[in-house]
Amino acid sequence: MLLESLLAYLHLSALLAVVVFISSQAALCRPEWINAAAVKRLQRLDLIYLIAAMALLATGLARAWWGIKGNGWYWSQPLLHIKLTAYLVIGGLSLIPTLAFRRWARALPTLPEPAEVRRVRRWIMIEAHLLMLVPIAAVLLARGVGTR
């Protein structure tokens, strides 16, 4: 039971880290706030966001593997596949801001156009809103809703 609790804690902490760093990107990625320091900070936030996302995946896999319900139970559940699909879609969408931040950093001291900053922020917001599908699927899965 202690292992299950620790795995749940680590998984939840990783999710909260993902939320914090995607929110930080959304807050900072605004045309009126873009300067050289902000571009560098966005690139750093994006790296930390990637690390948090990988920790979320790793702790989720650890829960499935070493958790009480076991690997076989988790992988037979449609909600787990919904969670993973949403996670992978978000990961794919996150490439758009990542590549933009790298491009912006290489172009310094020239700053990106306001329209491009707004476009990248829109993608960050789409990611953030899609992220809300992951915890609802997790809660339903944990409560046995829609399980086999």
N, C-alpha and C positions, 0 to 999 in steps of 0.2 A: 504494500500500500504506500510506503514511503517513496519507492521508485516512481510509481504512478503519479503521485503528487508532485514530485520534483520535475518529472517530464512535462506535466501539465503547466507548472509554473514557468519553466523555460520556454515552452511553446507560446504561452500567453505573453511573456516578456518580449519575445521576438516579434510577435504581432504588434505589440504596443510600440516597439522601436520602429517597425516599418511605418506605422501610422505617424509617428513623430517626424520621421525624416521626409516622408512624402509631403506632409503638411508644411514642413520648413521650406521645402522646394517651392510649393505653391505660394507660400507667403512671400518669398524672396524674388520669385520670377515675375516681376512686374516691370513694365517699361519705365515707369517713373523712378524705379530704384536701381536700375541696371547701371553699374559702373564696373571698373576693372576688378575691384575687390569682391563685388557681388558675383561676378562671373567665376572667379576662383572659388568662392564659397559654395556656389551652386555645384561646381564640379566635385568639391570635397563632400558635400551633402549627398550627391549622387553615389559616390563610392561607399559611403556609410550606409546608404539605403540598400545598395547591392549586398553588403555584408549582412545587414539585418534580414533581407529577403532570403539569403542562403541559410541563415540561422533558423528562420521560420520553416523552411523546407526540411532542414536537417532534424530539427526537433519534432516536426510532424512525423517524419519517417521513423524516428526513434520511438515515438509514442505508439506507432503502428507495430513496430517490431518488438519492443520490450514491454508494451502496455498490457494491462490486465486482459483486455478483449482479444488480443493477439492479432498477428499479421493476417491470418486467413479471414477473420471476421471483417476487419477494416477493408481489405481489398475486394470483398464481395458486396460492399455497400455503394449504391449509386450516388449517395451524397458525398462520399469521399471523392468520387470521380468528378463530381460537379465542383468541389473545392479545388481539386488539382487543375481542372480545366480553367477555372477562373484565374487561378494563380499563374498558369502558363500564359493566358491571354494578357494579363497585367504585365507579366515579364516581357512579353513581346512588345507591348505598347511602350514600355519604359525605355526601349532602345531609341525611340524618337527623341526624347529629351536628352538622353545620354550622349547621343551623337551630336546634338545641337550644342550642348555644353562644351564638348571637346572642340568643336568647330569654332565656337566663340572664343575659347581660351587661346587657340592657335592664332586667331585674328587680332588679339589684343596688340596695341592699344585701341584698335577700331572696335567700337561696340556694335552689337546687333541692332537691326532696325526694330522700332517698336512693334510693328506688325508681326515680325518673327517671334519676338518675345511673347506676345499675346497668343500666337499659335502654339508655341511650346507649352505655355502655361495651361492652355486648353487641354492638351494631351495629359498633362500632369493631373488636372482635375478629373478627366475621364478615368484615369487609373485609380485615383482616390475614391471615386464613387463606385467603381466596379469592385474595389476592395471590400466594400460592405457586403458583398455576396459571400465572401469567405467565412466571416464569423456566424452569419445566419445559418449557413450550411453546417458549420461546426456545432452550433447549439442544437439544431435539429438532430444531427447525428448522435450527439451525446445523450439526448433525451429519448432516442429510439424511434423518432418519427421517420417513417419511410424506410425503416431498416428491414432487412431480410432475416 
